Structure formats: C-alpha cells, structure tokens
C-alpha cells in the first residue's frame, strides 16, 4: 500500500479477505476510494449504526 492507499501487491489470502476492494473495478484497487465512493460501502457504516458516534 502506498500513501494514497492504492494496493500495490496482495497474496491470495489478502485478495480473499478484501475481495470487495478488488472487485470494485478501480485500477489499482484503492481502500480510500472503496470506503468513500463505492455505493456498496456507504450503507451500514459505523456512523449509521453506533449510538455514540
């Protein structure tokens, strides 16, 4: 991972664990883009479900 949260390398276990990030369609896969711009990720966040946030 670099400073922009692009995934630079991942083994088979990481690809399985973070499959949503790899299947999001962005090249290279990016954790920040997935977290804030992917419609699947925007529902059910901690801000929606946690009563003290």
N, C-alpha and C positions, 0 to 999 in steps of 0.2 A: 504494500500500500504506500502511496506517496502522499505528499502534503495536501493534494486535492481529493483524497480518499478514493482514487482510482485503484482498482485491484490490478496489480501487476503480475502476480503469479498465485496459483492456488492448486493444491493437490486434490485428489478425488474426494477426500473427506470434507474439505472446505467447500468444494462445489456442491456436495450433497447438503451440507448444513445451511449454506447460504444460497440455495437454489433459486429463490425468488429474485435475488440480486442478479444472478447470472441469466435468468430468464426474462429480465425486464426489457431487454432489447437495446440497451445502451452499450456502446463500444468505446472504450473499455468499460466493464462493469464499474459502477461508482456508487459507494454507500450513501453519500450525501444526496445525490440525485434520486436514488431509490427512496430514501427516507422522506424527502420533502416534495418530490414531484410525481411519484408513482401513485396513481389513484387507489391501488390495492392497499397501500401502506397508510393512506390518510384516514382510514376508518379504524376505530378501536384502539387509538393511541392512549397512552397513559393520561394525557390531558383530558380525554373523554371519560375515562373510567375511574380514575383515582380521586377520591373525595377531598383530599387535602392539597391538590395541586391547583 
